[in-house]
Amino acid sequence: MDDCIFCKIIKKQLPSKIEFESEDIIVFQDIHPSADLHLLIAPKIHLDGIQNIGPEQRELLGKMFIVINNLVAEKNLTDKNYRVVINGGKSQIVPHLHFHLLGGKWYRFV
C-alpha cells in the first residue's frame, strides 16, 4: 500500500530503528513505546490485519513467532515479564498486521 506507514518503513522511505530484518519480516522500535522494550514485528507483505490472515500465511506466521522467541531470548526476557500483543479492529492504529513485543516496565497498555 502506498500510504501505509509500515510499508514505507519496509521500503526505507521512512526512518526507523530496525532491530531485525529478513526476507519476510522486519522488527523495529515503536516510536511511542508503551514499555521499556517495545518492538513491532511485521511481515514485509501488506496484510491489513488479523482478519486478513488465511491458510496461505501459515508459514509466515510460524516464522514471525520464531523471530519473537529469538527476540525474547536475545533481550533476556525469558524469565521476566513480557507480552506479545496483536491488536485488531479499532484498537489497531496502523492497518498493517503486526505484533507488539513488550518487556520491562509497562507505561500504558497497547
C-alpha positions as CSV (number, residue, x, y, z in Angstrom):
1,M,0.0,0.0,0.0
2,D,1.3,3.4,-0.9
3,D,0.1,5.2,2.2
4,C,0.9,2.5,4.8
5,I,3.4,3.8,7.3
6,F,4.9,0.3,7.9
7,C,5.2,-0.4,4.1
8,K,7.1,2.9,3.9
9,I,9.4,1.7,6.7
10,I,9.9,-1.6,4.9
11,K,10.8,0.2,1.7
12,K,13.2,2.5,3.7
13,Q,11.1,5.6,2.8
14,L,10.7,6.5,6.5
15,P,13.4,6.2,9.1
16,S,13.1,3.6,11.9
17,K,15.3,1.8,14.4
18,I,15.4,-1.6,12.9
19,E,16.3,-4.4,15.3
20,F,16.0,-7.3,12.8
21,E,15.2,-7.9,9.2
22,S,14.9,-10.9,7.0
23,E,13.4,-11.6,3.6
24,D,9.9,-11.9,5.1
25,I,9.9,-10.0,8.4
26,I,11.0,-6.7,9.8
27,V,11.3,-5.7,13.5
28,F,11.6,-2.1,14.6
29,Q,11.2,0.0,17.7
30,D,7.8,1.6,18.3
31,I,8.1,5.4,18.1
32,H,5.6,5.7,21.0
33,P,6.7,3.0,23.4
34,S,4.4,1.5,25.9
35,A,7.1,-0.3,27.8
36,D,10.9,-0.2,28.4
37,L,11.2,-2.5,25.4
38,H,8.5,-2.1,22.7
39,L,9.3,-3.7,19.4
40,L,7.0,-4.2,16.4
41,I,7.2,-7.4,14.4
42,A,5.6,-7.1,11.0
43,P,5.6,-9.1,7.8
44,K,7.0,-7.4,4.7
45,I,3.9,-8.2,2.7
46,H,1.0,-5.9,3.4
47,L,-1.9,-7.6,5.3
48,D,-4.4,-5.1,6.7
49,G,-4.7,-7.0,10.0
50,I,-5.5,-10.2,11.7
51,Q,-8.8,-10.5,9.8
52,N,-6.7,-11.0,6.6
53,I,-4.7,-14.0,7.8
54,G,-5.5,-17.1,5.8
55,P,-4.0,-20.6,5.5
56,E,-1.5,-19.2,3.0
57,Q,0.1,-17.2,5.8
58,R,0.7,-20.3,8.0
59,E,4.5,-20.4,7.2
60,L,4.9,-16.6,7.5
61,L,3.2,-16.6,11.0
62,G,5.4,-19.5,12.1
63,K,8.5,-17.5,11.1
64,M,7.2,-14.5,12.9
65,F,6.8,-16.5,16.2
66,I,10.3,-17.9,15.8
67,V,11.6,-14.3,15.4
68,I,9.6,-13.3,18.5
69,N,11.1,-16.2,20.5
70,N,14.6,-15.3,19.4
71,L,14.0,-11.7,20.5
72,V,12.7,-12.8,23.9
73,A,15.9,-14.8,24.4
74,E,18.2,-12.0,22.9
75,K,16.6,-9.3,25.1
76,N,16.9,-11.6,28.2
77,L,13.1,-11.7,28.8
78,T,12.8,-15.5,29.1
79,D,12.4,-15.5,32.9
80,K,10.9,-12.0,33.1
81,N,7.6,-10.4,32.4
82,Y,6.8,-9.8,28.8
83,R,3.8,-9.6,26.5
84,V,3.2,-10.3,22.8
85,V,0.1,-8.4,21.7
86,I,-1.8,-8.2,18.5
87,N,-4.5,-5.6,18.1
88,G,-7.5,-5.7,15.7
89,G,-10.4,-3.6,14.7
90,K,-10.5,-0.1,16.1
91,S,-7.6,-1.0,18.5
92,Q,-5.3,-1.4,15.5
93,I,-3.9,2.1,14.8
94,V,-1.7,1.2,11.8
95,P,-3.6,-1.1,9.3
96,H,-0.7,-3.5,8.7
97,L,-0.5,-6.8,10.5
98,H,2.0,-6.6,13.4
99,F,2.8,-8.0,16.8
100,H,4.0,-5.9,19.8
101,L,6.7,-7.3,22.0
102,L,6.7,-5.5,25.3
103,G,9.2,-6.1,28.1
104,G,10.3,-4.4,31.3
105,K,8.2,-1.7,32.9
106,W,4.9,-1.0,31.1
107,Y,3.9,2.6,30.7
108,R,0.5,2.0,29.2
109,F,-1.4,-0.8,27.6
110,V,-1.3,-1.0,23.8
